[in-house]
Amino acid sequence: MFMKTTFLTLLLLLGTLLITSSCSVEPRGNENTETKTDAQAEAPPAPKTFDGNFLYSGKLNGKDILVKIVVKDKTLSGGYYFLPDGKESKVSGKLTSDTTGEMTEVDANNQPVATFNGTFKPDGTADITRTVTGSQTPEMFTITPFKDEGAYKPN
């Protein structure tokens, strides 16, 4: 009887040991871990968006100028006018990077009048180069942001 009890106890201990060693709280393989597909691993980060209305003031050839740029999905549109004249010239173009853009001004016949290339700086200002169609001399100026949207009132 003693041997039978010892044998059963030993068998019970051995069974418990086998069951315990085969169970684990750590995952086996990847079934409990998050993995990325090849497409997700190689995907670039989401693009930055700069959508909105931006107002600037500055001087071009000694004249005060107000500029409005509307950004939507990296497309630029807007206009500018000189003070006190107020006659708005329309421009359109695109962002060429996170900090640069290009726009074209066209006349009533949709002919290019001037091109604008700008670099937007971290302080909010923008350095602009304007080249009038047919001119070999670019005009460079800096514009500064302002917030009063009511101040932009072209004729």
C-alpha positions in Angstrom: 0.0 0.0 0.0 2.8 2.4 0.9 4.5 1.8 -2.5 1.2 2.2 -4.3 0.7 5.6 -2.6 4.2 6.7 -3.3 4.0 5.6 -6.9 0.7 7.5 -7.3 2.1 10.6 -5.6 5.2 10.5 -7.8 3.1 10.1 -10.9 0.9 13.0 -9.8 3.9 15.2 -9.3 5.4 14.2 -12.6 2.1 14.9 -14.4 1.8 18.3 -12.7 5.4 19.2 -13.7 4.8 18.3 -17.3 1.5 20.3 -17.5 3.1 23.3 -15.8 6.2 23.3 -18.0 4.2 23.1 -21.2 2.1 26.1 -20.2 3.5 29.6 -20.6 2.3 33.1 -20.3 4.7 34.3 -23.0 3.5 34.4 -26.6 4.8 31.8 -29.0 5.5 33.2 -32.5 3.6 36.4 -33.4 0.0 35.5 -32.4 -0.1 38.0 -29.5 2.2 40.7 -30.9 1.4 43.5 -33.3 3.3 43.3 -36.6 3.3 45.5 -39.6 2.9 44.4 -43.2 5.7 45.2 -45.6 3.6 48.0 -47.1 3.1 49.6 -43.6 6.7 49.3 -42.7 7.8 51.0 -46.0 5.0 53.7 -46.0 6.3 57.3 -45.7 5.0 59.4 -42.8 1.7 61.2 -43.4 2.2 64.5 -45.3 2.2 67.7 -43.4 -0.8 69.9 -44.1 -0.6 73.6 -44.3 -4.2 74.4 -45.4 -5.5 77.8 -44.5 -5.6 81.5 -45.4 -2.4 83.4 -44.9 -2.1 87.2 -44.9 1.2 89.1 -45.4 2.4 92.7 -45.8 5.6 94.0 -47.2 7.2 96.4 -49.6 7.9 95.7 -53.3 9.9 98.4 -55.2 9.3 100.8 -52.3 5.5 100.4 -52.4 3.4 98.9 -49.6 1.9 95.5 -50.6 -0.7 93.2 -49.1 -0.7 89.5 -50.0 -3.3 86.8 -49.4 -2.3 83.2 -50.0 -4.8 80.3 -49.7 -3.4 76.9 -49.3 -5.5 73.8 -50.0 -3.9 70.4 -50.5 -0.6 71.9 -51.5 -2.3 74.2 -54.1 -1.8 77.9 -53.7 -4.2 80.6 -54.8 -4.8 84.2 -53.8 -3.8 87.7 -54.8 -1.9 90.8 -53.9 -2.3 94.6 -54.3 -0.3 97.7 -53.7 -1.5 100.4 -51.3 -3.2 102.7 -51.7 -4.2 101.5 -55.3 -6.1 98.4 -54.2 -6.3 96.7 -57.7 -5.8 93.0 -56.9 -3.7 90.8 -59.1 -4.6 87.1 -58.9 -1.9 84.4 -58.4 -2.0 80.6 -58.3 0.6 77.8 -58.0 1.7 75.1 -55.7 3.9 74.2 -52.7 7.1 72.7 -54.0 8.2 71.5 -50.6 7.4 72.1 -46.9 9.1 75.5 -47.1 8.9 76.6 -50.7 6.3 77.5 -53.3 5.8 78.9 -56.7 3.0 81.0 -58.1 2.1 82.6 -61.4 0.2 85.9 -62.0 -1.8 86.0 -65.2 -3.6 88.8 -67.0 -7.2 88.9 -68.2 -6.3 86.8 -71.3 -4.7 84.2 -69.0 -1.2 85.1 -70.2 1.6 85.0 -67.6 2.5 88.4 -66.2 5.0 87.4 -63.5 6.3 84.4 -61.6 6.8 84.3 -57.8 9.1 81.9 -56.0 9.0 82.0 -52.2 10.7 80.5 -49.2 8.7 80.4 -46.0 10.8 80.8 -42.9 10.3 79.5 -39.4 9.6 83.0 -38.0 6.5 83.2 -40.3 8.1 85.6 -42.9 8.6 84.7 -46.5 11.4 85.7 -48.9 9.9 86.2 -52.4 11.5 86.6 -55.8 9.2 88.1 -58.4 10.2 87.9 -62.1 8.1 89.9 -64.5 7.6 88.2 -67.8 10.2 89.4 -70.3 12.4 90.9 -67.6 15.9 89.6 -66.8 16.0 91.4 -63.4 14.2 89.5 -60.5 12.7 91.6 -57.7 13.3 90.3 -54.2 11.2 91.3 -51.2 10.2 89.9 -47.8 6.7 89.7 -46.5 5.6 89.5 -42.9 2.4 87.8 -41.6 -0.5 89.6 -40.1 -3.8 88.4 -38.6 -6.4 91.1 -39.4 -8.2 89.4 -42.3 -10.5 92.5 -42.5 -7.4 94.6 -43.6 -7.2 92.8 -46.9 -9.7 94.8 -49.0 -8.8 94.9 -52.7 -10.9 97.0 -55.1 
